């Protein structure tokens, strides 16, 4: 039936959002913690950008939009923010190691 098909699409979208979040949550939390030791404001800003990208991605999937520009935009924002957080955590680690 049509309701069962819509329920299946909703469940698939929810599972997809959950899986993508699980894949990156450890990285973003650990790098935010490490980067926040030396660069708390920048780390917080990147964390908010990551949440914004995740929200765009989830809202696109939640509306069954599939492979749209909104989903791709959310993925891109999320990927760039994770990369930025990794680089910031590396810089914080180097500064902590050098004692600066």
TITIRO-668876 format. One record per residue (C-alpha): residue in three letters; x, y, z. Coordinates in steps of 0.5 Angstrom, whole numbers, m for minus. Layout:
N
REC   residu      px      py      pz
REC      ALA       X       Y       Z
...
//
This chain:
100
REC   residu      px      py      pz
REC      UNK       0       0       0
REC      UNK       2       7      m1
REC      UNK       2       8       7
REC      UNK       7       3       8
REC      UNK      11       5       2
REC      UNK      12      12       5
REC      UNK      13       9      12
REC      UNK      19       5       9
REC      UNK      22      11       6
REC      UNK      22      15      12
REC      UNK      25       9      16
REC      UNK      30       9      11
REC      UNK      32      16      11
REC      UNK      32      16      19
REC      UNK      37      10      19
REC      UNK      41      14      13
REC      UNK      42      20      18
REC      UNK      43      16      24
REC      UNK      49      12      20
REC      UNK      52      18      17
REC      UNK      52      21      24
REC      UNK      55      15      27
REC      UNK      61      15      22
REC      UNK      63      22      24
REC      UNK      61      23      31
REC      UNK      67      21      34
REC      UNK      72      24      30
REC      UNK      68      31      31
REC      UNK      68      30      38
REC      UNK      75      28      40
REC      UNK      78      34      35
REC      UNK      73      39      38
REC      UNK      76      37      45
REC      UNK      83      37      43
REC      UNK      83      43      39
REC      UNK      79      47      44
REC      UNK      85      46      49
REC      UNK      88      52      45
REC      UNK      83      55      40
REC      UNK      76      55      44
REC      UNK      73      60      40
REC      UNK      75      57      33
REC      UNK      74      50      35
REC      UNK      67      52      37
REC      UNK      65      56      31
REC      UNK      67      50      27
REC      UNK      63      45      31
REC      UNK      57      50      30
REC      UNK      58      50      22
REC      UNK      59      42      23
REC      UNK      52      42      26
REC      UNK      49      47      21
REC      UNK      52      42      15
REC      UNK      49      36      19
REC      UNK      42      40      19
REC      UNK      42      41      12
REC      UNK      43      34      10
REC      UNK      38      31      15
REC      UNK      33      36      13
REC      UNK      34      34       5
REC      UNK      34      26       7
REC      UNK      28      27      12
REC      UNK      24      31       6
REC      UNK      25      25       2
REC      UNK      29      29      m3
REC      UNK      35      24      m4
REC      UNK      41      26      m8
REC      UNK      39      33      m9
REC      UNK      44      40      m8
REC      UNK      41      41      m1
REC      UNK      44      34       1
REC      UNK      50      35      m3
REC      UNK      51      42       0
REC      UNK      50      39       7
REC      UNK      55      33       6
REC      UNK      60      38       3
REC      UNK      59      43       9
REC      UNK      60      37      14
REC      UNK      66      34      11
REC      UNK      70      41      10
REC      UNK      68      42      18
REC      UNK      71      36      20
REC      UNK      77      37      16
REC      UNK      78      44      19
REC      UNK      77      41      26
REC      UNK      82      36      25
REC      UNK      87      41      22
REC      UNK      86      45      28
REC      UNK      87      39      33
REC      UNK      93      38      30
REC      UNK      96      45      30
REC      UNK      93      45      38
REC      UNK      97      39      39
REC      UNK     104      42      36
REC      UNK     103      48      40
REC      UNK     102      44      46
REC      UNK     108      39      45
REC      UNK     112      45      44
REC      UNK     109      49      50
REC      UNK     107      55      47
//
